[in-house]
């Protein structure tokens, strides 16, 4: 699982071919077993944290 937080700008997160548009201050959880990508349609900064089970 990944936690994405947009620090600056705007980004497009695609999970299983479904787009979600995020802007500064938005966040999303991406399940580990889902196909995903982050599209840089314009400059942005993000914080990405991977969450693993032990």
TIVO-2410 file (N, C-alpha, C; in nm, 3 decimals):
# residues 54
REC num residu      c1      c2      c3 atome chaine
REC   1      X   0.086  -0.117   0.000     N      A
REC   1      X   0.000   0.000   0.000    CA      A
REC   1      X   0.090   0.123   0.000     C      A
REC   2      X   0.047   0.226  -0.072     N      A
REC   2      X   0.121   0.352  -0.075    CA      A
REC   2      X   0.030   0.467  -0.037     C      A
REC   3      X   0.085   0.561   0.038     N      A
REC   3      X   0.016   0.683   0.076    CA      A
REC   3      X   0.081   0.796  -0.002     C      A
REC   4      X   0.001   0.869  -0.081     N      A
REC   4      X   0.051   0.979  -0.162    CA      A
REC   4      X  -0.009   1.109  -0.107     C      A
REC   5      X   0.077   1.208  -0.082     N      A
REC   5      X   0.033   1.340  -0.035    CA      A
REC   5      X   0.093   1.444  -0.129     C      A
REC   6      X   0.011   1.532  -0.184     N      A
REC   6      X   0.057   1.635  -0.276    CA      A
REC   6      X   0.100   1.757  -0.194     C      A
REC   7      X   0.228   1.791  -0.202     N      A
REC   7      X   0.285   1.902  -0.126    CA      A
REC   7      X   0.269   2.033  -0.203     C      A
REC   8      X   0.281   2.025  -0.336     N      A
REC   8      X   0.278   2.146  -0.419    CA      A
REC   8      X   0.233   2.108  -0.560     C      A
REC   9      X   0.151   2.191  -0.623     N      A
REC   9      X   0.108   2.168  -0.761    CA      A
REC   9      X  -0.012   2.075  -0.770     C      A
REC  10      X  -0.025   2.010  -0.887     N      A
REC  10      X  -0.137   1.919  -0.914    CA      A
REC  10      X  -0.084   1.794  -0.981     C      A
REC  11      X  -0.149   1.680  -0.956     N      A
REC  11      X  -0.107   1.552  -1.015    CA      A
REC  11      X  -0.230   1.468  -1.048     C      A
REC  12      X  -0.210   1.376  -1.141     N      A
REC  12      X  -0.315   1.280  -1.178    CA      A
REC  12      X  -0.268   1.142  -1.132     C      A
REC  13      X  -0.349   1.078  -1.049     N      A
REC  13      X  -0.318   0.942  -1.003    CA      A
REC  13      X  -0.416   0.849  -1.074     C      A
REC  14      X  -0.361   0.748  -1.140     N      A
REC  14      X  -0.442   0.652  -1.214    CA      A
REC  14      X  -0.433   0.517  -1.143     C      A
REC  15      X  -0.550   0.466  -1.097     N      A
REC  15      X  -0.558   0.336  -1.030    CA      A
REC  15      X  -0.657   0.252  -1.109     C      A
REC  16      X  -0.609   0.139  -1.163     N      A
REC  16      X  -0.693   0.051  -1.246    CA      A
REC  16      X  -0.765   0.129  -1.356     C      A
REC  17      X  -0.691   0.215  -1.424     N      A
REC  17      X  -0.741   0.295  -1.537    CA      A
REC  17      X  -0.845   0.400  -1.498     C      A
REC  18      X  -0.861   0.427  -1.368     N      A
REC  18      X  -0.950   0.533  -1.319    CA      A
REC  18      X  -0.865   0.649  -1.268     C      A
REC  19      X  -0.886   0.767  -1.327     N      A
REC  19      X  -0.807   0.885  -1.290    CA      A
REC  19      X  -0.866   0.960  -1.172     C      A
REC  20      X  -0.779   1.006  -1.085     N      A
REC  20      X  -0.814   1.094  -0.975    CA      A
REC  20      X  -0.718   1.212  -0.981     C      A
REC  21      X  -0.772   1.333  -0.982     N      A
REC  21      X  -0.690   1.453  -0.988    CA      A
REC  21      X  -0.674   1.508  -0.847     C      A
REC  22      X  -0.548   1.527  -0.807     N      A
REC  22      X  -0.517   1.577  -0.674    CA      A
REC  22      X  -0.446   1.710  -0.685     C      A
REC  23      X  -0.466   1.794  -0.584     N      A
REC  23      X  -0.396   1.922  -0.577    CA      A
REC  23      X  -0.335   1.937  -0.439     C      A
REC  24      X  -0.263   2.045  -0.418     N      A
REC  24      X  -0.193   2.070  -0.292    CA      A
REC  24      X  -0.284   2.041  -0.172     C      A
REC  25      X  -0.235   1.958  -0.080     N      A
REC  25      X  -0.309   1.924   0.041    CA      A
REC  25      X  -0.391   1.798   0.031     C      A
REC  26      X  -0.410   1.744  -0.090     N      A
REC  26      X  -0.487   1.621  -0.109    CA      A
REC  26      X  -0.400   1.499  -0.087     C      A
REC  27      X  -0.463   1.387  -0.051     N      A
REC  27      X  -0.390   1.262  -0.033    CA      A
REC  27      X  -0.477   1.146  -0.081     C      A
REC  28      X  -0.411   1.032  -0.104     N      A
REC  28      X  -0.482   0.913  -0.149    CA      A
REC  28      X  -0.404   0.790  -0.104     C      A
REC  29      X  -0.474   0.680  -0.078     N      A
REC  29      X  -0.412   0.551  -0.048    CA      A
REC  29      X  -0.425   0.463  -0.172     C      A
REC  30      X  -0.315   0.403  -0.213     N      A
REC  30      X  -0.315   0.315  -0.329    CA      A
REC  30      X  -0.289   0.172  -0.279     C      A
REC  31      X  -0.387   0.082  -0.295     N      A
REC  31      X  -0.367  -0.057  -0.252    CA      A
REC  31      X  -0.248  -0.121  -0.325     C      A
REC  32      X  -0.175  -0.206  -0.257     N      A
REC  32      X  -0.056  -0.267  -0.313    CA      A
REC  32      X  -0.081  -0.360  -0.429     C      A
REC  33      X  -0.200  -0.418  -0.438     N      A
REC  33      X  -0.229  -0.514  -0.543    CA      A
REC  33      X  -0.297  -0.451  -0.665     C      A
REC  34      X  -0.305  -0.318  -0.670     N      A
REC  34      X  -0.371  -0.248  -0.781    CA      A
REC  34      X  -0.268  -0.190  -0.876     C      A
REC  35      X  -0.299  -0.192  -1.006     N      A
REC  35      X  -0.214  -0.129  -1.106    CA      A
REC  35      X  -0.231   0.022  -1.095     C      A
REC  36      X  -0.121   0.096  -1.084     N      A
REC  36      X  -0.132   0.240  -1.064    CA      A
REC  36      X  -0.016   0.315  -1.130     C      A
REC  37      X  -0.039   0.443  -1.154     N      A
REC  37      X   0.066   0.532  -1.205    CA      A
REC  37      X   0.034   0.674  -1.159     C      A
REC  38      X   0.136   0.758  -1.160     N      A
REC  38      X   0.121   0.899  -1.126    CA      A
REC  38      X   0.165   0.979  -1.247     C      A
REC  39      X   0.074   1.057  -1.302     N      A
REC  39      X   0.101   1.134  -1.424    CA      A
REC  39      X   0.142   1.276  -1.387     C      A
REC  40      X   0.254   1.320  -1.443     N      A
REC  40      X   0.305   1.455  -1.417    CA      A
REC  40      X   0.263   1.546  -1.533     C      A
REC  41      X   0.138   1.587  -1.533     N      A
REC  41      X   0.088   1.676  -1.638    CA      A
REC  41      X   0.142   1.818  -1.623     C      A
REC  42      X   0.190   1.851  -1.505     N      A
REC  42      X   0.255   1.978  -1.476    CA      A
REC  42      X   0.347   1.954  -1.356     C      A
REC  43      X   0.439   2.046  -1.328     N      A
REC  43      X   0.530   2.024  -1.214    CA      A
REC  43      X   0.453   2.011  -1.081     C      A
REC  44      X   0.496   1.916  -0.999     N      A
REC  44      X   0.437   1.900  -0.866    CA      A
REC  44      X   0.538   1.833  -0.774     C      A
REC  45      X   0.511   1.843  -0.644     N      A
REC  45      X   0.592   1.776  -0.543    CA      A
REC  45      X   0.498   1.689  -0.461     C      A
REC  46      X   0.546   1.569  -0.426     N      A
REC  46      X   0.462   1.479  -0.348    CA      A
REC  46      X   0.548   1.408  -0.243     C      A
REC  47      X   0.477   1.356  -0.144     N      A
REC  47      X   0.537   1.271  -0.044    CA      A
REC  47      X   0.475   1.134  -0.065     C      A
REC  48      X   0.559   1.033  -0.085     N      A
REC  48      X   0.510   0.897  -0.108    CA      A
REC  48      X   0.565   0.807   0.003     C      A
REC  49      X   0.474   0.743   0.077     N      A
REC  49      X   0.513   0.653   0.185    CA      A
REC  49      X   0.460   0.514   0.155     C      A
REC  50      X   0.548   0.414   0.158     N      A
REC  50      X   0.508   0.276   0.138    CA      A
REC  50      X   0.477   0.214   0.273     C      A
REC  51      X   0.362   0.149   0.282     N      A
REC  51      X   0.317   0.086   0.406    CA      A
REC  51      X   0.317  -0.064   0.385     C      A
REC  52      X   0.396  -0.136   0.465     N      A
REC  52      X   0.407  -0.281   0.450    CA      A
REC  52      X   0.360  -0.351   0.576     C      A
REC  53      X   0.307  -0.471   0.557     N      A
REC  53      X   0.276  -0.558   0.671    CA      A
REC  53      X   0.402  -0.635   0.704     C      A
REC  54      X   0.425  -0.659   0.831     N      A
REC  54      X   0.543  -0.737   0.870    CA      A
REC  54      X   0.509  -0.882   0.874     C      A
***
